[in-house]
Amino acid sequence: MYNDLKKSFILGIAFIPFLAFSQAEHIFNEIRFYQPLATVQEKLEEISQSSELIVPNEISFPLAKMTEAHLVVSNIKTQNGTITKAVFTFSDDQLTNIEAQGNAVKVLMESEQDSLGTYMDYLVDFNKGVLGKVKSDQVWILSEEALHINLFTWDNPYLTPIQGSAPKYNSSAKIPDFLQMGADLEMLRPLLVANSDLVYEEKLDGSDPYAQLQLNCFGVPYAGFPRKVEARFGDNKLNMVWILTGKGDEDRLRKQLIKNYGEPVFKNEAWEIFKDWTIGLRKDKPEVLIMTKELGQFYKKEYFKQ
């Protein structure tokens, strides 16, 4: 992502591709993303057997700034069959993602066979925001914001609760100790695996002369939620890490970063930089960036002109 980073430094914007979603959420009685809870709830009551609304006291969902809510629905009748259960998640009273289980792959993905690919052990159509796992019979239907933070690797705890409550994650935005910048790949690989739900290794295409390998680490607890962490290696050394976040938790992240690292040393529309130019809160495309000291100083002088 060096080239992307350079462009964002220079222009103060990030390119976010338009995703041509299939609007698969419509199968649930013409529900659409970004509709309010009351509208979705009414539409689901017409096609489901039961429902339960869960509104956590503490907000941890990355897409939610002020409120989050999870509507768990069972035995949902659709034109393609009945789904056993699903959870509809709302961020600030807007539907942002759906997770379904039980007859879900057949009902929600069978008609999409021609456009499906594979990613890890998922059936995917990223352009349409639909992802599924055949083995566990789960399907995620994601808005663009939900797809950015890779919510298809997150099992909503309210859909299949363990002991009746959701897990609590430390709200601190302190950079995890195992993300040791400059450390060797072979030393870090087992630490990344141990601190992730799953890790997918990606060889880069060669367009970035400073990085050849990226470890995509899913389910890494950070700042109150399990995140995707993109750890990039150049010459087998960790030199850059992206932690994917949501626009909704930007204020929470900022407060936690200030608590751990003090006030930002630089600020503009797209960035707030902390800890001697080694940590960045990106605002145009929600992410936290970690860099080696050398890279931080390079970007400070070359692109921020400081």
C-alpha positions as semicolon CSV with decimal commas, in nm:
position;residue;x (nm);y (nm);z (nm)
1;M;0,000;0,000;0,000
2;Y;0,297;0,234;-0,026
3;N;0,174;0,381;-0,354
4;D;-0,173;0,426;-0,207
5;L;-0,019;0,586;0,100
6;K;0,186;0,828;-0,111
7;K;-0,120;0,936;-0,308
8;S;-0,320;0,993;0,009
9;F;-0,039;1,200;0,160
10;I;-0,017;1,418;-0,148
11;L;-0,385;1,455;-0,229
12;G;-0,542;1,407;0,113
13;I;-0,794;1,162;-0,035
14;A;-0,815;0,786;-0,084
15;F;-0,959;0,596;-0,376
16;I;-1,246;0,377;-0,261
17;P;-1,383;0,171;-0,549
18;F;-1,754;0,173;-0,617
19;L;-1,899;-0,169;-0,542
20;A;-2,185;-0,285;-0,760
21;F;-2,379;-0,462;-0,487
22;S;-2,641;-0,715;-0,587
23;Q;-2,858;-0,585;-0,303
24;A;-2,898;-0,945;-0,184
25;E;-3,047;-0,799;0,132
26;H;-3,364;-0,740;-0,075
27;I;-3,453;-1,108;-0,041
28;F;-3,563;-1,024;0,315
29;N;-3,894;-0,862;0,216
30;E;-3,725;-0,584;0,014
31;I;-3,505;-0,468;0,301
32;R;-3,223;-0,234;0,195
33;F;-2,900;-0,123;0,357
34;Y;-2,915;0,204;0,552
35;Q;-3,285;0,171;0,628
36;P;-3,371;0,253;0,993
37;L;-3,437;-0,012;1,256
38;A;-3,812;0,052;1,275
39;T;-3,855;-0,005;0,900
40;V;-3,646;-0,323;0,894
41;Q;-3,812;-0,457;1,207
42;E;-4,158;-0,411;1,056
43;K;-4,059;-0,582;0,730
44;L;-3,904;-0,877;0,913
45;E;-4,206;-0,929;1,137
46;E;-4,403;-1,012;0,823
47;I;-4,173;-1,300;0,722
48;S;-4,023;-1,438;1,046
49;Q;-4,138;-1,643;1,341
50;S;-3,967;-1,450;1,623
51;S;-3,722;-1,170;1,686
52;E;-3,510;-1,024;1,965
53;L;-3,357;-0,677;1,975
54;I;-3,024;-0,641;2,155
55;V;-2,886;-0,294;2,230
56;P;-2,548;-0,312;2,409
57;N;-2,475;-0,057;2,681
58;E;-2,122;-0,005;2,550
59;I;-2,063;0,073;2,182
60;S;-1,783;-0,133;2,027
61;F;-1,905;-0,191;1,672
62;P;-1,666;-0,002;1,438
63;L;-1,936;0,139;1,211
64;A;-2,140;0,283;1,500
65;K;-2,061;0,625;1,645
66;M;-2,354;0,683;1,883
67;T;-2,565;0,364;1,891
68;E;-2,545;0,001;1,784
69;A;-2,825;-0,254;1,777
70;H;-2,857;-0,619;1,671
71;L;-3,191;-0,763;1,562
72;V;-3,184;-1,144;1,583
73;V;-3,460;-1,311;1,379
74;S;-3,554;-1,679;1,342
75;N;-3,726;-1,887;1,074
76;I;-3,726;-1,623;0,802
77;K;-3,938;-1,714;0,501
78;T;-3,810;-1,597;0,162
79;Q;-3,903;-1,672;-0,196
80;N;-3,603;-1,908;-0,212
81;G;-3,670;-2,096;0,113
82;T;-3,657;-2,056;0,490
83;I;-3,344;-1,940;0,671
84;T;-3,305;-2,067;1,026
85;K;-3,176;-1,745;1,181
86;A;-3,011;-1,416;1,099
87;V;-2,884;-1,105;1,272
88;F;-2,931;-0,756;1,129
89;T;-2,684;-0,503;1,268
90;F;-2,759;-0,131;1,287
91;S;-2,507;0,149;1,320
92;D;-2,662;0,478;1,432
93;D;-3,004;0,347;1,330
94;Q;-2,895;0,235;0,983
95;L;-2,874;-0,126;0,864
96;T;-2,509;-0,195;0,781
97;N;-2,467;-0,573;0,767
98;I;-2,647;-0,906;0,784
99;E;-2,527;-1,249;0,894
100;A;-2,742;-1,559;0,833
101;Q;-2,712;-1,927;0,936
102;G;-2,903;-2,241;0,852
103;N;-3,004;-2,302;0,489
104;A;-2,835;-1,968;0,426
105;V;-2,592;-2,068;0,149
106;K;-2,867;-2,232;-0,056
107;V;-3,118;-1,949;-0,013
108;L;-2,883;-1,653;-0,052
109;M;-2,607;-1,776;-0,284
110;E;-2,744;-2,048;-0,511
111;S;-2,860;-1,797;-0,771
112;E;-2,518;-1,625;-0,763
113;Q;-2,316;-1,930;-0,873
114;D;-2,197;-1,778;-1,201
115;S;-2,037;-1,478;-1,031
116;L;-1,882;-1,651;-0,728
117;G;-1,512;-1,691;-0,664
118;T;-1,317;-1,821;-0,365
119;Y;-1,108;-1,650;-0,097
120;M;-0,954;-1,869;0,172
121;D;-1,245;-2,102;0,255
122;Y;-1,517;-1,854;0,156
123;L;-1,739;-1,836;-0,149
124;V;-1,725;-1,471;-0,246
125;D;-1,858;-1,204;-0,469
126;F;-1,680;-0,898;-0,334
127;N;-1,839;-0,672;-0,594
128;K;-2,181;-0,766;-0,459
129;G;-2,089;-0,781;-0,092
130;V;-2,198;-1,145;-0,049
131;L;-1,975;-1,405;0,117
132;G;-2,046;-1,752;0,245
133;K;-1,897;-2,058;0,415
134;V;-2,045;-2,385;0,300
135;K;-1,910;-2,593;0,591
136;S;-2,080;-2,384;0,859
137;D;-2,368;-2,274;0,632
138;Q;-2,315;-1,904;0,702
139;V;-2,364;-1,608;0,471
140;W;-2,267;-1,245;0,522
141;I;-2,429;-0,963;0,326
142;L;-2,221;-0,651;0,374
143;S;-2,247;-0,282;0,303
144;E;-1,937;-0,114;0,161
145;E;-1,827;-0,001;0,507
146;A;-1,876;-0,348;0,651
147;L;-1,680;-0,502;0,366
148;H;-1,392;-0,261;0,430
149;I;-1,344;-0,397;0,781
150;N;-1,384;-0,759;0,663
151;L;-1,688;-0,842;0,876
152;F;-1,723;-1,175;0,697
153;T;-1,453;-1,307;0,931
154;W;-1,647;-1,190;1,238
155;D;-1,913;-1,415;1,388
156;N;-2,171;-1,185;1,541
157;P;-2,184;-1,309;1,904
158;Y;-2,553;-1,225;1,936
159;L;-2,646;-1,474;1,666
160;T;-2,500;-1,770;1,854
161;P;-2,443;-1,638;2,207
162;I;-2,204;-1,811;2,444
163;Q;-2,331;-1,800;2,802
164;G;-2,577;-1,532;2,695
165;S;-2,330;-1,247;2,649
166;A;-2,090;-1,102;2,395
167;P;-1,714;-1,109;2,452
168;K;-1,558;-0,792;2,591
169;Y;-1,239;-0,662;2,434
170;N;-0,991;-0,420;2,583
171;S;-1,075;-0,069;2,458
172;S;-0,713;0,043;2,459
173;A;-0,562;0,159;2,127
174;K;-0,210;0,082;2,247
175;I;-0,026;-0,097;1,967
176;P;-0,009;-0,470;2,055
177;D;0,335;-0,579;2,177
178;F;0,361;-0,858;1,919
179;L;0,359;-0,604;1,634
180;Q;0,732;-0,543;1,660
181;M;0,828;-0,306;1,382
182;G;1,151;-0,400;1,206
183;A;1,143;-0,756;1,339
184;D;1,213;-1,058;1,119
185;L;0,932;-1,241;0,936
186;E;1,014;-1,585;1,073
187;M;1,026;-1,454;1,428
188;L;0,696;-1,268;1,391
189;R;0,497;-1,527;1,195
190;P;0,414;-1,751;1,496
191;L;0,326;-1,445;1,706
192;L;0,087;-1,318;1,440
193;V;-0,072;-1,662;1,408
194;A;-0,110;-1,696;1,785
195;N;-0,283;-1,357;1,814
196;S;-0,520;-1,398;1,518
197;D;-0,823;-1,612;1,445
198;L;-0,674;-1,689;1,104
199;V;-0,385;-1,568;0,887
200;Y;-0,372;-1,554;0,509
201;E;-0,035;-1,500;0,340
202;E;-0,031;-1,282;0,030
203;K;0,264;-1,240;-0,204
204;L;0,257;-0,888;-0,343
205;D;0,265;-0,811;-0,712
206;G;0,601;-0,635;-0,720
207;S;0,461;-0,287;-0,779
208;D;0,585;-0,180;-0,437
209;P;0,965;-0,199;-0,418
210;Y;0,959;-0,177;-0,038
211;A;0,730;-0,471;0,039
212;Q;0,710;-0,822;-0,104
213;L;0,481;-1,005;0,142
214;Q;0,170;-0,925;0,343
215;L;0,023;-1,133;0,623
216;N;-0,351;-1,067;0,650
217;C;-0,439;-1,134;1,012
218;F;-0,808;-1,158;1,095
219;G;-0,971;-1,134;1,437
220;V;-0,690;-0,946;1,613
221;P;-0,835;-0,773;1,923
222;Y;-0,760;-0,401;1,911
223;A;-0,942;-0,099;2,054
224;G;-1,258;-0,284;2,150
225;F;-1,314;-0,504;1,845
226;P;-1,152;-0,797;1,656
227;R;-0,985;-0,634;1,355
228;K;-0,813;-0,719;1,030
229;V;-0,442;-0,639;1,054
230;E;-0,235;-0,615;0,735
231;A;0,130;-0,672;0,824
232;R;0,366;-0,584;0,539
233;F;0,721;-0,708;0,508
234;G;1,007;-0,569;0,302
235;D;1,321;-0,782;0,279
236;N;1,162;-1,005;0,544
237;K;1,133;-0,720;0,795
238;L;0,804;-0,578;0,925
239;N;0,798;-0,216;0,811
240;M;0,429;-0,120;0,792
241;V;0,102;-0,232;0,950
242;W;-0,252;-0,128;0,861
243;I;-0,528;-0,191;1,119
244;L;-0,866;-0,162;0,949
245;T;-1,121;0,043;1,140
246;G;-1,458;0,208;1,084
247;K;-1,558;0,571;1,055
248;G;-1,793;0,520;1,347
249;D;-1,517;0,449;1,596
250;E;-1,283;0,728;1,483
251;D;-1,357;0,944;1,789
252;R;-1,309;0,650;2,025
253;L;-0,978;0,562;1,860
254;R;-0,857;0,922;1,875
255;K;-0,928;0,945;2,249
256;Q;-0,750;0,617;2,314
257;L;-0,449;0,709;2,099
258;I;-0,417;1,042;2,280
259;K;-0,444;0,860;2,612
260;N;-0,157;0,627;2,516
261;Y;0,064;0,850;2,303
262;G;-0,027;1,211;2,378
263;E;-0,160;1,476;2,141
264;P;-0,091;1,428;1,768
265;V;0,233;1,578;1,635
266;F;0,064;1,654;1,302
267;K;-0,294;1,690;1,184
268;N;-0,471;1,756;0,854
269;E;-0,801;1,657;0,693
270;A;-0,692;1,301;0,619
271;W;-0,445;1,220;0,898
272;E;-0,353;1,258;1,263
273;I;0,003;1,143;1,340
274;F;0,129;1,027;1,680
275;K;0,440;0,903;1,857
276;D;0,716;1,076;1,659
277;W;0,562;0,992;1,319
278;T;0,525;0,618;1,376
279;I;0,146;0,592;1,428
280;G;-0,123;0,746;1,211
281;L;-0,500;0,772;1,246
282;R;-0,629;0,780;0,891
283;K;-0,962;0,954;0,846
284;D;-1,034;0,954;0,472
285;K;-1,026;0,573;0,466
286;P;-1,066;0,450;0,825
287;E;-0,746;0,278;0,937
288;V;-0,467;0,297;1,190
289;L;-0,119;0,295;1,039
290;I;0,201;0,183;1,214
291;M;0,542;0,249;1,057
292;T;0,905;0,201;1,143
293;K;1,084;0,515;1,261
294;E;1,272;0,531;0,932
295;L;0,956;0,525;0,722
296;G;0,783;0,772;0,950
297;Q;1,065;1,024;0,910
298;F;1,074;0,964;0,534
299;Y;0,704;1,042;0,493
300;K;0,727;1,334;0,733
301;K;0,984;1,507;0,514
302;E;0,891;1,381;0,168
303;Y;0,511;1,402;0,170
304;F;0,402;1,600;0,472
305;K;0,681;1,852;0,409
306;Q;0,750;1,887;0,781
